[in-house]
Amino acid sequence: MKIKKKKDYLELDFGKSLSTTKILAGVLVILTLGFNLLNFSTNTGVWWDEAEYLSFVNHIVDSAPYSMWEGRAIFYPLMLSLFAFINNSETMLRIGLLLINALTVLFSFLVLKKLFNEKIAFIATLFFLTNDLFRFFSLRFLTSIPSMMFILIGLYFYLKNDTKSKLISGVLFGFATATRFTSIIIVPALIIYEIWNKNKDIKSYAWIPAILLGFLPTMIFDVVQGEAPWNTLVTFFTQSTMARDWGANLGQWYFYLTNLPTIAGINDLFLLILWIILFFIGFFSLIFRLKKKKEIIIILLFSLFHLLAYSFMTPLKEHRYIIPILPFIYAIISIGIINVSKSIAGQISKAWKYKHLELIITGLITALFVLTTIPLANNMIASSSNSYQELGMAGALLKTIPSNQIIMTNAGPHVSYYSEKEVTGFPANMTDLINELNNNANINYLVISFYETTPAYTNDFINNSYFGLIKQYVRGNSTYLVILQYLRE
């Protein structure tokens, strides 16, 4: 008598033999790692947001001071710390990024395969991994892709549609939200699906309280800081929705709708027209598929809610905010490509009976888009300038000063990350500045970055008798950054 092996809920549905799924998934992961390794050592510098996360990694691993906006989710630096404990270097952390990117692509393929089929999943994921935004931001220490990874893995388990798998999915959705707070958008999409599916089994909703388990690290952090357990989350949404008149990326609510082809990597008129046609063909075909595959409504609702949230929540508009829904956008395009290929192949085959013609046409259209986006991504990565390299040099210089020193600066995250020193901002006026310097013997060094917003009274500090110039960094004919020392009497 054979005993049936108990199902492992952490096991991927690959089957026992070397199946097509394994081969296609392997190709996608290898391509992802190949592109990442190709640009692994590309020095594009560390951005402001990245410096905040990395300074917190230093705090976790080496107990160094950190500078991080109180509305930042802490789960991402906690993840990076797992690699930093092995070796706290950017190289080791970038190895962590390789793993995150590979898992994101793998589960993008697996989720789309569950919702559609291998062909649609492969084409859509191929588009996604060659997309210029994904390739560029997969090299950076930002939260869009890591949070997306958790959402995709969560959806994979959710679609297994059993209680244990849904509990696992809830924890993963909690991790996604703790990594990037707007990932909570997945929750209403799933609740609406459950209601629409007329699911009355209370166990099917067990994933909702499980989200709190994944969100627990952020809540504990808030409590340790002496705040309410929801403080970081509330701070993020409160400050993100505030009106602002600064930033180079302010836009109207329809920004993402009108820029969707550009976000998808389309920069040619012919390809734009073709992309729009394929999108609408794929979209209407997707609507008809809802009758046979109700789960498709999940990605439609998530994509819609994501677009609405970033369209109306803040006037700050950036293409990168749409990365988490790109695989689903590309799935629609892939459906359009396959439908068009079937139609064309059907017409031609009546006359010439070409074998595998549909596959050839699908491959040609797919290659047309992919071969366009690859050089676009290469140029985007190559042309990225290191806007903060002087801050890196300044921080490294100040790393040698006594550990009890507090650095006053308008570029706190970078200075804190590179110097591993405590930082503080500039007061409102010169009088308050002198008073603060006189009242705190540990504040003796000032770093002023003229790339960032600076108080007007700091503009002539180089010639001010209160300060001595330690280092001046110049770009072209302009002073970019200065390090000053307060000359105490």
N, C-alpha and C positions, 0 to 999 in steps of 0.2 A: 504493500500500500504506500503510495507516494504522499508525502506531507507537503501541502502547498506552502511555499515560502512566503513569509510575512512581508508585506510591501514596505519598503523603506521610503518614508516621505521626503527624505533629502536626496533621493536618487533621481537623476535626470532620465527622462523618457527616451533614451537613445536605442533601447533594444539590445539584443545580445550580439549581433553581428555588425560588421562594418557597413552600416547602412548609408543611404544617400544623405540622410540627416546628419550623420557624423561627418561625412566628407564635406558637405556644404558648410556646416558649422566650423569645421577645422580651417577651411579656406578663408572664411570671414575673420576668424581670430588671428590667423597668420598674417593676413593683410593688415589688420589693425596694429598688431605688434610691429610689423615691418615699417609702416608709416611712422609709428611712434619712435622706433629705433633710428630711423632715418634722420629725424629731427631731435633726437634725444639730447644732444649737447648744444642745441641752438640757444644762444644766449640772448633771450628777449627781456631779461631783467624780471624783477619781482614787482608786481603792481601793488597799489595801496591795500586793496582787500586781501591779497595774498600775504602781504607783510603782517597784517593783523592775525591771520590764522597761524602763520609760521612763528610769530612771537609767542603765541599761546602754546605751540608745540614745544618751544624752548622752555616755557614755564613748567609744562608737565614733566619734561624729561630732565631738565637741569635746574629747576626751581628759579629760573631767571625771571626778572620783571617782564610784564607784558603790557601791550597797548592794544586793546580791542574794544570796539564800540559795544555798548551794553546790549544792543539789539542783535548781535551776531549769535548764530547757533553754534554751540561748542562741539557738536558730535563729530564734525569733519576733522578738526585738529586732534580729537581723541583717536580717530581712525589713523591719521598720519603718525601719531605717536607710537603706534605699534611697530612701525618701520624705524622711527627715530630711536627707539630703545636699542635697536640693533646697531645703528650708526647714525648719529644725528647730523646728517649732511643732506644737502639738496639732492645729491646723486641718489642716495638711498630712498629719499622721499619720492623721487621721480620713478623709481622702480615700483613703488606703491601705486603711482598713477598708471603705470603699464597694466597692472593687475585690474584696477578699477575700469580702465577703458576696455580691456578684453572682456571682462564680465558684462559690461554694458552692451557691447555688440552681441555677445553670445545670447544673452537673454532677450535682446530685441528680436533676434531671429527666432528663438524658441516661442516667445509670446505670439508673434505674428504667425508662426506655423500653427499654433493651437487655434488661432482665430480664423485663419484662411487656409493656406497650404504651403508646401515647401517652396514652390516657384515664386509666389508673391512675397513670402518671407525673405527669400534670398535676394531678390531684386531690390526690395525696399531697404534691407539692411546694408546691401552693397552701396546704394545711394547714400545712406546715412554715414557710413564709415569713411566715404570719400568726400563728404560735404566739407567745404572750407571752414565753416564755423566749428564743426565738431573736431576737425583735425587741429585747428588753431587752439581751441580752448581745452582740448585734451592734454595739452602741454602745460597748462596752468593750474595753480593750486586754488581753484575756485569750486563752488558747490553745485553748479548746475548738473554736471555729469555724475558725480557721486550720488546725489539725491535721486537722479534719474535711474541709476543702477538699482537702488533699493526699490523704487517703484516697479521697475520691470521684473525683478526677482519676485517681488510681492505679487504682482499680477500672475506670474507663472504658477505660483502655489495657489493663488485664489482660484484660478481656472481649473485646478484639479477638482474643485467642488466637493470636498469632504471636510469634515469638522477640523481634523488635525491640520490639514493643509491651510485652511482658512485662518486658524490661530497663528500659524507661522507667518502668513501673509500680513496679518494685523501688526505683528511685531516689526516686520520689515517696513510697513507703511509708517510706523512710528519712527523707525530709524531715518526714513526719508524726510519726514517732517522735522526731526531733530537736526538734520543736516541742512535743510533749506525749508524754511517755514511755509513757503507757498506750496510745497508739495502736499499740504493738507487738502488741496483741491481734489485729490483722488477720492477722498472720503464721500462727499456728496454725489459724485459720479457713481460710485458703487452702491450707495444707499438707494438712489433713484432706480438703478438697475434691479436691485433686489425687490423693490416695490412693484416695478413694471413687470417683473417676472412672477409676481404674485407668490412670493416665497414666504410662507407663514411659519416655517420651522425656526424656532428661536435660536437653535444651535447654529444656524447659518449666519447669524449676526454676531457670533462670538469674536470675530475679527475686530469689531469696533472697540470693546474694552481692551483688547490685546494691544491696540495702538499705544495705550498709556505705558505699557512695558517698554516699548521702543523709545518713547519720549522721556523715560525716567531719568537718564543722565542729565538732561537739561534742567529738569525740575529739581534734582538734587543739587546741582550747581547753584541755582537761584537761592535755595534754602540755605546753603553754606555761605552764600554772600549776604545773608540776612534779609533776603527779599521774599516776596510771595512766590510760590512755585511756577506761576505763569508770567512772571515779570519780564523775562527776556522775550517771550512770544508777544506779549502785549506791547512792549516797547518797540519791537520791530514793526508791527502793523500800524501803530500810532504814528511813528515817525516816517514810515514809508508813504503813508497817505497824505502827509502834510503838503500844502502847496509850496512850490519852490520856483525861484526865478533864475537858478543857476544850473550849470551843466550844459555840455555840448550836444546832448541827445534828447532835448525836450521835443515832444511831438504830440499830435492830436490823437484822439481815441482810435481812429481808423488807420494809424501808422502801420500796424502789423498786417492788416488785411491787404493794404496796397503794396506792401513790401514783401509779401510771402514768397513770390517767385525769386526775388533777390536773395532772401534768406535761404532758399532752397538751392542757391548757387547758379541761378540763371542770369546771364549778363549779355545775352545775344537776342536780337529781335526775333529771328526765326525760331530759336529754341523757346523763347517766351510764348509765342503763339502756340507752338506745339505743346508746351507744358500746360497752358491754360485749357486747351482742348482735351488733353489726356486727363487733367484733373476733374473736369466736369463729367467726362465719360465714366471715370472711375468712381466719382462721388455718387452718381445716380445708380450705378451698378451696385455700389455698397449698400445703398438704401434698400434695394430689392433683396439683398442677401440677408437683411435683418430677420426676414420671416423664417429662414432656415437656421440662422446662427444669431440668437438674441444677444450673446455676449459682446458682439461688435458694438452695441450701444455704449459700452463702457468707454472704449477709446474715443468714440465720437463725443460723448459728454465731457470726458476729461480734456480733450483738445479744445472744445468750445469754452469750457469754464476757464481753462488756462489762458486762452486768448482774451476773454472778457476781463479776467483779473488783471492781467498786465496792460490791457488797453485803458482801463478806468481807474485802477488802484493808484497809479502814480503817473505824473507827467514825464518822468524819465523813461525814455524808450531806447532800447538797445536790441539789436538782432539776436544776441546771444540768449536772451530770455526765452526764446522760442525753441531752443535746442531740445528740451524734454519731450516735445510733441513731434519732432521731425520724423521719427520712424513711422508714426501713424499718418503723417502727411504723405510720406513716400509710399506707404502701403496703398493709398488712394491712387497715386500716380502709377504704381505697378499694376493695379487692376486695370487702369485705363490702357496701359501698354499691351497687356495680354489680350484684352478685348479687341483692340485695334489690330493686333497681330493675327488673331483668329479670323477676323473679318477679311483682312487682306489675303491671308493664306487660303481662305475658303474660296475667294473669287479666282485667284490664280490657279489653284489646284484643279478647278473644274476644267481648265484648258490644258495644263501641262502635267498635272499629277506629281508635283514635287513632294518628295518625302521630307518630313521634318521642317517644312517651310515655315510653319508657325514659330518654331524654336529659333530659326535663323533670323526672322524678322524681329522677334523679341530681343534677341541678342544684339542686333544692330542698333535698335533704338536705345537699349540700355547702355551700350558702349558709347553712343553719341553723347549722352548726358555725362557719363562717368569720365570720359576722356576730356570733357570740357572742365569739369570741376577739379580734377587732379592738379593741373597747372595753376588754376585759380587759388587753390589752397597753398601750393608751393610758394606762389608769389606773396600771398598774405603773410605766411610765416617768415619768409626771407626779408620782407620789407618792414617788419615790426622793429621799431627802435627801442633801445633801452633808455627810457625817459628818467629812470631813477638810479643810474649807475653812480652818480656823484654821491647820492645818499648811502649807497653801499660802501663807497670808499670812506666817507665821513664816519659812518658807523664803525667800520673796521679800525679806523684811527682812534676813535673814542673808546674802543673796547679795552684799551690799555690803561685808561685812567682808573683811579681807585673805585672799588665796587660800591662805595656809599654815595657816590656822586649822582645827582639828579640832573638830567639834561633838559633844558628848556628849548622847545622846538615847535614849529608848526607842521612837522612831518613825523609825528609820534610813532606810528607803526614801523616805519623803516628804520628810524634811529634806534628804537627799542629792539627790533629784531637783530640788526647787525651789531649793535654795541652791547646788547644784553644788559642794558642799564635802565633804570626807572626814568620815565620822561614826564614832563608836565607842559602845558600849553602856555601861550603868552597871555598876560592880563590885558584888560581893555585899553589901558593907556600907560604912558611913560612913568607917571607918578606911582601907579600901582606896581609897575615892574620893579622899580628901584626899591620900593618898600618890601616886596616879596624877596628880592635878592638879599637885602640886608637882614631880613628876619629868618632866612634859611641858609646856614653856612654851607650846606651841601649842594646848593645850586650855584655853580661857577662857570658852566659851559652852556653856550647858546648855539643852536644850529638853525639857520634861517634858509629855507628853500624858497627861491623866488619863482619856482615852478608851481608852487601851491599858493593859495590865498594867504597874504601876510598883512598884519596890522600896519597901517600907514606909518606909524611912528618908528618902525624898524628899518625903514628904507635907507637911512643914512648912518646906521650903526657902525659901519666900517670906519667912519671918520669921527666917531663919538669918543670922547675922552674917558668915558666909563669902561670902555672895552678895548681889549687887545686882540688883533687879528691873528688867529692860529693858522687858518687855511682858507684860501679863496679858490673856488672852482669856476672857471669861465668857459662859456660856449660862444664861439664867435667873438663878438665884441661886447657881450653882456655877461654880467655876473649871474651865475646860476645858483650858487650856494656858498655860504660862508660859515666857518666855525669861529666863534668868538669866545674869549674868556673875560669874565667880569673882574675888573681890577679893583680889588678891595683895598681900602686905605689901611 
